[in-house]
Amino acid sequence: MGIFDVFQKNMVTIGYSIGCRSCNNSDGINHITLIKNCDLASYQKMTEFHLMEVIEQTRKESNNVCEFCGSDNVEPLDLTINEKLVFNSDSIRNSNEFVFVLTIEKIKGKIKASGQGSNYRDRYAGYQGLKKMTEELYNRDETFFSINETGFLYAMVSGTPAGIGCEYVCSLQKLKHTGFSQNEILDILDSLQDKL
């Protein structure tokens, strides 16, 4: 093992593109963040959602802003770790008991939400998926949201049985959103939980 191998073992390269949640523009650049003195295995276990949070925080701490409008509310997209795409929906679907995908569109203030589940036996799994989305979105800082007349949200939650009973261990795998306030999304999730 040479010096280069040791150096590479202790660092992670995260690649991504960006989209501004405030003005809906992208600079078209593939950005790279180098994280030194870290454990590669722990980064490889992260969901895209949690890795997105790491990059969002790093960008805010570095005062990186949208070049079009100056907002720091920029969403990392298409994340890679050492040039390997983090989000793989087929792999997630094949390795979990259930997957729940939520899409919300807002056009001229009118909201349309649709949820789609796969690989689960009961509605309770869908309920737990929505509950996990709610928890994660509730814990996000309000500055990561931007209200607009037009909006879009895509979220995927996966889950595996927690043991006896119908409890699941859920993970928010992916979250993309623009044009919604935090309260708008939480209200929609709440109404969807009531319908299950």
C-alpha positions in Angstrom: 0.0 0.0 0.0 1.5 3.3 -1.1 1.0 6.8 0.2 -1.6 7.6 -2.4 -3.7 4.6 -1.3 -3.7 5.8 2.3 -4.6 9.4 1.2 -7.5 8.1 -0.8 -8.7 5.8 2.0 -9.2 8.8 4.3 -11.1 11.1 1.9 -14.4 11.2 0.0 -15.2 13.1 -3.2 -18.8 14.1 -3.4 -20.0 15.2 -6.8 -23.3 17.0 -7.6 -25.1 19.5 -9.7 -27.2 22.2 -8.2 -30.7 23.7 -8.6 -31.8 26.9 -6.8 -35.1 26.5 -4.9 -35.6 30.2 -4.9 -35.3 31.0 -8.7 -35.4 27.5 -10.1 -32.1 28.0 -12.1 -29.1 25.8 -12.3 -25.5 26.8 -13.3 -25.0 23.6 -15.2 -21.7 22.9 -13.5 -20.7 19.6 -11.9 -19.6 20.6 -8.4 -17.2 18.6 -6.2 -16.7 18.7 -2.5 -13.7 16.9 -1.0 -14.0 15.6 2.5 -10.7 14.7 4.2 -10.0 12.5 7.2 -13.3 10.7 7.0 -14.6 7.1 7.0 -15.6 6.2 3.4 -17.8 3.3 4.6 -20.0 5.7 6.7 -20.6 8.0 3.7 -21.4 5.0 1.5 -24.1 3.9 4.0 -25.9 7.4 3.8 -29.1 7.8 1.9 -29.1 10.5 -0.8 -31.3 12.6 1.5 -28.7 12.6 4.4 -25.8 13.2 2.0 -27.8 16.1 0.5 -28.1 17.6 4.0 -24.3 17.3 4.5 -23.7 19.2 1.2 -26.3 21.8 1.9 -24.7 22.5 5.3 -21.2 22.6 3.8 -22.4 25.1 1.1 -24.1 27.3 3.7 -21.0 27.3 5.9 -18.8 28.3 2.9 -21.3 31.1 2.0 -22.0 29.5 -1.5 -25.0 31.1 -3.1 -27.0 30.9 -6.4 -25.2 32.9 -9.0 -28.5 34.0 -10.5 -30.4 35.3 -7.4 -27.9 35.2 -4.5 -30.0 32.7 -2.5 -28.2 30.1 -0.3 -31.2 27.8 -0.7 -29.6 25.6 -3.3 -30.4 21.9 -3.7 -27.6 19.4 -4.5 -28.8 17.0 -7.2 -27.5 13.7 -8.7 -25.1 13.1 -5.9 -22.1 10.8 -6.3 -19.5 9.4 -3.9 -16.2 8.8 -5.6 -18.0 9.0 -8.9 -20.6 6.4 -8.0 -24.2 7.5 -8.1 -25.7 7.4 -4.5 -29.4 7.1 -5.4 -30.4 3.9 -7.2 -34.1 3.3 -7.1 -33.9 -0.3 -8.4 -31.4 -1.3 -5.7 -33.5 0.3 -3.0 -36.7 -1.4 -4.3 -35.0 -4.8 -4.3 -33.4 -4.5 -0.9 -36.4 -3.3 1.2 -39.7 -4.7 2.3 -41.5 -1.7 1.0 -40.9 1.5 -0.8 -43.3 4.5 -0.8 -42.9 7.3 -3.4 -44.7 10.6 -3.0 -45.0 13.2 -5.7 -46.6 16.6 -5.1 -47.2 19.2 -7.8 -48.3 22.8 -7.4 -49.4 24.7 -10.4 -50.8 28.3 -9.9 -51.4 27.5 -6.3 -53.4 24.3 -6.9 -51.9 21.2 -5.3 -52.0 17.6 -6.6 -50.5 14.8 -4.5 -50.0 11.2 -5.4 -48.5 8.4 -3.5 -47.4 5.0 -4.8 -46.2 2.1 -2.8 -44.6 -1.2 -3.7 -43.7 -4.4 -2.0 -45.7 -3.9 1.1 -48.6 -5.9 2.5 -50.6 -3.3 4.4 -51.5 0.3 4.6 -49.7 0.7 7.8 -46.4 0.6 6.0 -47.6 3.5 3.8 -48.6 5.3 7.0 -45.1 4.8 8.5 -43.5 6.0 5.3 -45.5 9.2 5.5 -44.7 9.6 9.2 -41.0 9.3 8.4 -41.2 11.9 5.7 -43.0 14.2 8.2 -40.4 13.7 10.9 -37.5 14.5 8.5 -39.2 17.5 6.9 -40.2 18.9 10.3 -36.6 18.7 11.5 -35.3 20.7 8.4 -34.5 24.3 8.9 -37.2 26.6 7.3 -34.5 28.3 5.3 -34.4 25.2 3.0 -37.9 26.0 1.8 -39.1 28.6 -0.7 -42.8 29.3 -1.4 -43.9 29.9 -5.0 -47.0 29.6 -7.1 -45.4 26.6 -8.8 -43.8 23.8 -6.9 -42.7 20.2 -7.1 -41.8 17.6 -4.5 -40.5 14.1 -4.9 -39.7 11.8 -1.9 -38.9 8.2 -1.6 -39.1 6.3 1.7 -38.0 2.7 2.2 -38.6 0.3 5.1 -37.8 -3.1 6.5 -39.6 -4.9 9.2 -38.5 -4.0 12.7 -39.3 -7.4 14.1 -42.5 -8.7 15.7 -45.7 -6.8 14.8 -46.2 -4.4 12.0 -43.5 -1.8 12.8 -41.0 -0.8 10.1 -37.6 0.8 10.2 -37.9 3.6 7.6 -35.4 5.7 5.8 -36.0 8.8 3.7 -33.9 7.9 0.6 -34.5 10.9 -1.6 -36.1 14.3 -1.3 -36.3 16.9 -4.0 -38.5 20.0 -3.5 -39.0 23.5 -4.7 -41.8 26.1 -4.4 -43.3 24.9 -1.1 -43.2 26.3 2.4 -42.4 23.8 5.1 -45.9 24.2 6.5 -47.5 23.5 3.1 -45.7 20.2 2.8 -46.4 19.1 6.4 -50.1 19.9 6.0 -50.2 17.8 2.8 -48.4 14.9 4.6 -50.8 15.2 7.5 -53.9 15.0 5.3 -52.5 12.0 3.4 -51.9 10.2 6.7 -55.5 10.8 7.7 -56.6 9.1 4.4 -54.7 5.9 5.0 
